[in-house]
Amino acid sequence: MSTPARPVHPLQNKTRGSAKRYEEAKQWMPGGVTANIKYFDPYPIFMESASGAYLYDVDGNDYIDYNLCYGALMLGHGNPQILEAVQKQFEQMGTPVLGTPHELELEMAKRLVELVPGVESVRFTNSGLEATMFALRLARAWSGKKKVAKFEGHYHGGYDQVLLNVRIRERKQGMPPYVCADSMGVSEEIRKQTVVLPFNDWATTEQILNQEVCSIGAVILEPVQAGFIPPDLDFLKNLREYTHHYGIPLIFDEVKTGFRVGLSGAQGRYGVTPDLTALGKVLGGGFPVGAVGGRREMMELASPLRSGDILSGERNQEGGSTLFHSGTYNGHPMILTAGLKTIQALEEKGAYQSVEDATMRLQKEMEMILKRNGFCGQAVGVGTIFNLVFSNKPVREAQDVLDSERTLRRKLDNFLLEKGIYIKPLNRFSLSSVHGPEAIAETLTRFEAGVKQLKKG
Ligand SMILES: Cc1ncc(COP(=O)(O)O)c(C=O)c1O
């Protein structure tokens, strides 16, 4: 008996060039991609160029981009001010990178201290991953305790200490999450050193923290889960009070929310200040970046004035110990130039309001289109990011997303890609300052066509 032919994926007819390149890429890179998150079925689309709110693929198709490099491009693609500033900076310096301290580091550090409430002192990194990794090391050095408490469904980058319980697994409400590694190679030792907490469920969180309070050296969370599930204010405040009371450093991972939900991040929006903050994405204006900021006395643990430089082997007279933090490209001048220009643009009057208004319009109208076509879907979000969840239950935590109709959402995403709306399937929608009324209207037309196709089945 012959096996039935696989149904043709909605994308396949218009993305033959991507399919061909993907077949080749598989021979040279594991799974044909250079980051696991970039894969989706049947194959990722190979893009060639971008402008404003649009991406263009190798087959000549256009897409309105709602991935925006996983939220990083708050000003959209090819912002002319950023481009000009970066070119000018290169010419002025005569090189892309000096490999020494320079004034742009100083300028950006001052801006972050001015804008982000919990930041009194700053270190730059090359990615969000490095920022959370450094923040965790600082926190544990400060508290002198080993265990890390993180939240179910929260992502902090792809390294051992936090690659646990990012994937959501079924669990009964009120039951503590079972600690599970999400990657091969994460050791049992690390699993044992990790405590996993349920977001927006203070009673269970407090119960778990009480059991482990003597050994927890850091609590880290995304203040807005996955960039779109808002925190209950009381939950955030309770967590802040608890960690303060027991001397456990609280880290806000604002890699997604920093400069997305406002210039002062989620901590400014909700009025809850952490001890340490990790930043990234928007801060780089489209270039790879990260930063850690926090309480001065904590940050000072990283000062080489305490004990010298471990690589040269020299020790200072005081002979104290230092918390090591370094990186060849930390504080890269081209990147900080792009970041400073981005902040400057976002400081213009009404800059956030107009993106938030566009986001709100899109959310409301998408919900209406779904309803008109007989689907029950919510556009859940904060500020300039939202996600579509097929359920009528309030979405307060990871489990609520797990319980939603994800298969339906996945099918819709395939149709949306085919209609020219670019999102990573099942992922968030992020907007930018160039998603103006025309792009939004065009998106809604394409969205309705996708929903109608979903209805047809
Ligand atoms: C909240 C959060 N933290 C950390 C990271 C890791 O940042 P990067 O990919 O720049 O290493 C991400 C990336 O998506 C993120 O969303």
The ligand as an SDF file (V2000), in Angstrom:
LIG
                    3D

 16 16  0  0  0  0  0  0  0  0999 V2000
   13.8090   37.9090   28.0520 C   0  0  0  0  0  0  0  0  0  0  0  0
   15.0210   37.4860   27.2820 C   0  0  0  0  0  0  0  0  0  0  0  0
   16.1820   37.3310   27.9340 N   0  0  0  0  0  0  0  0  0  0  0  0
   17.3110   36.9810   27.2920 C   0  0  0  0  0  0  0  0  0  0  0  0
   17.3090   36.7430   25.9380 C   0  0  0  0  0  0  0  0  0  0  0  0
   18.5660   36.3590   25.2260 C   0  0  0  0  0  0  0  0  0  0  0  0
   18.9910   37.4360   24.4340 O   0  0  0  0  0  0  0  0  0  0  0  0
   19.9660   37.1800   23.1920 P   0  0  0  0  0  0  0  0  0  0  0  0
   19.2020   36.3940   22.1980 O   0  0  0  0  0  0  0  0  0  0  0  0
   20.3480   38.5590   22.7470 O   0  0  0  0  0  0  0  0  0  0  0  0
   21.1350   36.4350   23.7330 O   0  0  0  0  0  0  0  0  0  0  0  0
   16.1130   36.8850   25.2240 C   0  0  0  0  0  0  0  0  0  0  0  0
   16.0630   36.6210   23.7780 C   0  0  0  0  0  0  0  0  0  0  0  0
   15.0340   36.4670   23.1700 O   0  0  0  0  0  0  0  0  0  0  0  0
   14.9490   37.2700   25.9040 C   0  0  0  0  0  0  0  0  0  0  0  0
   13.7780   37.4230   25.2750 O   0  0  0  0  0  0  0  0  0  0  0  0
  1  2  1  0
  2  3  1  0
  2 15  2  0
  3  4  2  0
  4  5  1  0
  5  6  1  0
  5 12  2  0
  6  7  1  0
  7  8  1  0
  8  9  2  0
  8 10  1  0
  8 11  1  0
 12 13  1  0
 12 15  1  0
 13 14  2  0
 15 16  1  0
M  END
$$$$
